[in-house]
Amino acid sequence: MSFQSTRLTKKEREYRVDVISNILKKTKADFVMFSEHVLKSKDDLYTINENVGQKHITALFELSESIGLKGNRLYLIQML
């Protein structure tokens, strides 16, 4: 699955977070990696972590740096 990388409305962001949360809930994998910028902020990471709940899975996300630094940052979240 891929998403367009354009400015997102609040509804579109929420949809992405829901889709990614559902992928993580339903997969049988222990590790999932999302490339590019499927999420737009660190807040989305917190929401996904809350949505997935008690499942044991690790996910890697790439986000644009939002504090004025150049480049992207990788975020590894472990849901336990």
VMD Tcl script that draws the C-alpha trace (Angstrom):
set ca {
  {0.00 0.00 0.00}
  {1.23 3.49 -0.67}
  {0.05 6.97 0.24}
  {0.43 10.19 -1.72}
  {2.92 12.56 -0.15}
  {0.94 15.78 -0.21}
  {-0.40 18.10 2.45}
  {-2.98 16.22 4.44}
  {-6.22 17.31 5.97}
  {-6.94 16.23 9.54}
  {-9.33 13.58 8.21}
  {-6.66 12.19 5.84}
  {-4.09 12.04 8.67}
  {-6.54 10.21 10.91}
  {-7.26 7.77 8.08}
  {-3.54 7.02 7.66}
  {-3.10 6.45 11.38}
  {-6.12 4.09 11.38}
  {-4.81 2.12 8.38}
  {-1.33 1.76 9.86}
  {-2.76 0.81 13.26}
  {-4.88 -1.89 11.63}
  {-1.89 -3.23 9.68}
  {0.09 -3.53 12.91}
  {-2.83 -5.14 14.78}
  {-3.50 -7.75 12.09}
  {0.00 -8.72 10.99}
  {1.67 -11.85 12.29}
  {5.09 -10.27 11.80}
  {7.30 -9.31 14.73}
  {8.83 -6.35 12.87}
  {7.30 -3.97 10.30}
  {9.09 -1.16 8.48}
  {7.31 1.78 6.88}
  {9.34 3.74 4.34}
  {9.13 7.36 3.34}
  {6.76 9.63 5.21}
  {3.58 7.68 5.88}
  {3.17 9.66 9.10}
  {3.40 13.41 9.46}
  {4.29 13.89 13.12}
  {5.51 12.26 16.30}
  {1.99 12.63 17.65}
  {0.88 10.07 15.06}
  {3.39 7.61 16.56}
  {1.86 8.02 20.02}
  {-1.64 7.51 18.63}
  {-0.60 4.34 16.80}
  {1.06 2.99 19.93}
  {-2.18 3.56 21.86}
  {-4.33 2.05 19.08}
  {-2.30 -1.14 18.77}
  {-2.54 -1.85 22.47}
  {-1.22 -5.09 23.93}
  {0.28 -6.62 20.78}
  {4.02 -7.40 20.86}
  {5.45 -5.84 17.69}
  {8.24 -3.49 16.65}
  {7.76 -0.90 13.91}
  {10.21 1.45 12.18}
  {9.01 4.78 10.77}
  {10.75 7.57 8.85}
  {9.57 11.12 9.48}
  {10.72 14.49 8.22}
  {12.54 16.47 10.83}
  {10.22 19.16 12.12}
  {12.53 21.27 14.29}
  {14.50 22.94 11.53}
  {17.16 20.31 10.98}
  {17.76 18.94 7.50}
  {16.99 15.37 6.61}
  {14.80 12.68 8.04}
  {14.73 10.80 11.31}
  {14.00 7.15 11.99}
  {11.75 6.19 14.89}
  {11.62 2.67 16.27}
  {8.63 1.94 18.44}
  {8.14 -1.25 20.40}
  {4.66 -2.11 21.47}
  {4.64 -4.51 24.40}
}
mol new
graphics top color blue
foreach p $ca { graphics top sphere $p radius 0.5 }
foreach p [lrange $ca 0 end-1] q [lrange $ca 1 end] { graphics top cylinder $p $q radius 0.2 }
display resetview
